[in-house]
Amino acid sequence: MNRFLLALFLLMASFGPSFAVNPDEVLADPALEARARALSAELRCMVCQNQSIDDSNAELAKDLRVLVRERLVNGDSDAAVIDYVVSRYGEFVLLKPRLETKTMILWGMPILLLLAGAATLLVASVKRSRQSRGTPLSDDEKEKLKKLLQP
Amino acid sequence: MIIELGHYALVLALATAFVQAALPIMGARLNDRALMELASSAALACFLLVAFSFAVLTFAYVTSDFSVRNVWENSHSLKPLIYKISGVWGNHEGSMLLWLLILVFFSALVATFGRNLPETLKANVLAVQAWIAVAFTLFILLTSNPFARLIPAPGEGKDLNPILQDIGLAIHPPLLYLGYVGFSVCFSFAIAALIEGRIDAAWARWVRPWTLAAWTFLTAGISMGSYWAYYELGWGGWWFWDPVENASFMPWLAGTALLHSALVMEKREALKIWTVLLAIMTFSLSLLGTFLVRSGVLTSVHAFATDPTRGVFILAILVFFIGGAFSLFAFRASRLKSGGIFAPISREGALVFNNLILTTATATVLTGTLYPLVLEALTGDKISVGPPFFNMTFGLLMLPLLFAVPFGPLLAWKRGDLAGVSQRLFAAVAVGLFFGCIYYYVMNGGPILALFGIALGVYVIVGALTDLALRSGLGKVAGNVAWRRFSGLPRSAFGTALAHIGLGVTLIGIVAVTAFETETVVEMKPGMTVDAGGYTLRFDGMRNGSGPNYSEESGHFTIMSGGVVVTDIWSSKRLYQARRMPTTEAGIRTFGLSQLYVSLGDQISEGGIVVRIWWKPMILCIWGGTLFMMAGGFVSLSDRRLRVGAPTRAKRPKTIPVGAAE
């Protein structure tokens, strides 16, 4: 319960007018800073509602931003930084979940639906074109037709 | 006393809705005209009662009657009048009452303008509308009563959340609800068609104006909400893929698909079952959105569990309507036979492609929004699905659709000529690439994808114009003949072109902002300058001020170009007294289609303050495009076919059992 209250408090605090990235956090190397910003946009602020640490001004988000920058300065690759953050905070921190068994449906949904839709359409169009062409007369029917046509 | 009258009116509205829900449908079964005609008067009565009830609540807000709990919780006597009025729907109870008001408003519209509808269809449609009204009136009366009293009455209210004290709140929710709830009419038409077991092109003609109207309002509501978030939240973002945003975006996507499939049904009698299904899905998504936003399930699964009454009630409504509608569909859809054969390469084919992509996109947004909730409920695993996921999947899905947009109107019905159309669109592709390269050059490079993004946007715009040009015979016939043909084109052709142009314009805005936006975060002291977007900003200092119910600190910035002062910006931080809650009022200046956006942060040292400055190139295109879309919607609504088409048909037998027509 206390943790929940803390989270609530931080959430409230995050409505404040201060910003996400503050000038004292910014790295001197613009290339490294750009990477840090890109990474921050992919990481969730744990105590906020649907905000990345890049957008949030909660204390925890700031700590995480500083952590990301520290790792980058130490020469970590982007993937290594993400792995490190995940190992510390869990998958919840990723705004773009990894492709795993439990996210199979999430990632597969668009492809699955497109394929299913396309398949349904294909079947329907084949069926329809067959219907519109009609079936040829059977021998019986040909016989009947002949009889009818003969005076 | 007046408050109790308002409450009583709502109870009467419930009774009226019960009558409207039961009797007309019996009338339609028994072919009893008196019972069927009851629907219209009941719908009007219900609307008047709910409108009265809403007026009473508004009265309570305007007069700051703090003996009403809802007013005490969300208003303040010092609040400006406009926010007292908009505060009526700035809270749960009031916004549900607005929802209901708009629902019965649409029923009343159907009752008034539906004179040409076949009697049984009208009776059934109004009855289904009343079922929805019954459900939501019950919800308000049982779980979210806005008329509850407080004894003794407090002297002062707790004030409205300052973020909501904005002109945005006055406009955004009513527009959004007009869209959201407007789709209820399409839903009711679909259910009525399933109950009757017959459906034809005339049905599509009656459904289309309602779809168009709802879609246009929803477009306006979403766009307005996006701009509001952009200037009010002070982060400079305009779309966050927030679940609440997704909740309104999903009905929009499905509604867009519905708009297109209804077109096929009206013109070619094809896609009947699909159109009915889409109408059901679109309103189901509106209901789902209401559930997501109103139940608190989004804040956290736990918040939902602590006070589940409201959530469970809406969930029950959701299950009843969506489940009921889909079961009815499963039982009766086979009776609706589809006609109209078409080749895959045809205008119908293009519209089917549109539907395939839009439905998949809707499902993707839906999965992304609900997946974390469902996964946590099932396995306890917590994951997040945020903007990076949506941008990637949604973006990839939209690409082929955007490329196909200009093809649709150019392809012929039944069987189209893909090679011919591609040839005709060659100019559009060339113009698009040309502008893409020019923009790229002007911006001194940038991500190469941006070049193609801009090119795609321009191509969509020029493609829409190409359709108008070809239809008026521009270049093939003399100028004045072409002009006469052009002015003689049906309004719906202009509607289509405008909406598609809007799509292109929005895309250009999105690409330009995403790729070329610049952001500067610095601590500034008076006299310091910062460059952004070719302008120089000089910070002049801070000033304290106050408004009716807040105090503020404002920073003044002079904007210069080439050493010459162009204009200035005030950017503020406010503190609202009643809630002790701070907000940012970003300073925004518009230059052509681009904007400078200045937001203030914390004061770190004496005299210095953290300032965030964005240059947002072409950002106004994002919302400008939606204005085009809305204009397209309204122009299309004024089309002769939709105004007078139905009455001329009304003389002839209106609905032929589909089986017989085959």
Contacts between the chains, C-beta under 8 A, distances in Angstrom:
chain1	res1	chain2	res2	distance
A	4	B	302	7.5
A	15	B	163	7.6
A	15	B	581	7.0
A	15	B	582	7.5
A	15	B	583	7.8
A	16	B	582	5.4
A	17	B	234	6.6
A	17	B	573	4.6
A	17	B	582	5.0
A	17	B	583	6.5
A	17	B	584	4.1
A	17	B	599	7.9
A	17	B	600	6.7
A	17	B	601	6.8
A	17	B	602	7.9
A	18	B	601	4.9
A	18	B	602	4.3
A	18	B	610	7.3
A	19	B	521	6.7
A	19	B	599	7.2
A	19	B	601	4.3
A	19	B	602	7.8
A	19	B	610	6.3
A	19	B	612	5.5
A	20	B	235	7.5
A	21	B	521	5.5
A	22	B	521	6.9
A	22	B	601	7.1
A	22	B	602	7.7
A	22	B	604	8.0
A	22	B	610	6.0
A	23	B	521	5.5
A	23	B	522	5.5
A	23	B	523	4.8
A	23	B	604	7.9
A	23	B	610	6.1
A	24	B	604	7.8
A	26	B	521	6.6
A	41	B	387	7.4
A	41	B	388	7.0
A	42	B	388	5.2
A	44	B	384	4.7
A	44	B	386	6.3
A	49	B	242	7.8
A	49	B	298	7.8
A	49	B	299	6.8
A	50	B	240	6.8
A	50	B	241	7.7
A	50	B	242	5.1
A	50	B	243	6.7
A	50	B	384	7.9
A	50	B	386	6.3
A	52	B	386	6.8
A	52	B	387	7.2
A	55	B	235	5.6
A	55	B	237	7.0
A	90	B	382	7.1
A	91	B	381	7.6
A	91	B	382	7.5
A	91	B	383	5.4
A	92	B	382	4.4
A	92	B	383	6.2
A	92	B	384	5.7
A	93	B	384	7.2
A	94	B	383	7.3
A	94	B	384	6.2
A	95	B	384	5.3
A	95	B	385	7.3
A	95	B	386	3.0
A	95	B	387	6.3
A	95	B	388	5.1
A	95	B	389	6.8
A	96	B	385	7.8
A	96	B	386	6.9
A	96	B	388	3.8
A	96	B	389	4.6
A	96	B	392	7.0
A	97	B	383	4.8
A	97	B	384	6.9
A	97	B	385	6.2
A	97	B	389	6.8
A	102	B	375	6.4
A	102	B	379	6.8
A	102	B	381	6.0
A	102	B	383	7.5
A	103	B	371	7.7
A	103	B	383	6.7
A	105	B	367	7.0
A	105	B	371	7.5
A	106	B	367	5.7
A	106	B	368	6.8
A	106	B	371	4.8
A	106	B	385	6.8
A	106	B	389	7.9
A	109	B	363	6.0
A	109	B	364	5.9
A	109	B	367	4.6
A	110	B	360	5.6
A	110	B	361	7.9
A	110	B	363	7.4
A	110	B	364	4.7
A	110	B	393	5.4
A	110	B	396	7.8
A	110	B	397	6.1
A	113	B	359	7.3
A	113	B	360	4.5
A	113	B	363	5.3
A	113	B	364	7.8
A	114	B	356	7.0
A	114	B	357	7.9
A	114	B	360	5.2
A	114	B	397	8.0
A	117	B	356	4.6
A	117	B	359	7.1
A	117	B	360	6.7
A	118	B	356	7.0
A	121	B	344	8.0
A	121	B	352	6.5
A	121	B	356	7.1
A	125	B	344	5.9
A	128	B	341	5.7
A	129	B	341	7.8
A	131	B	341	8.0
A	132	B	341	5.2
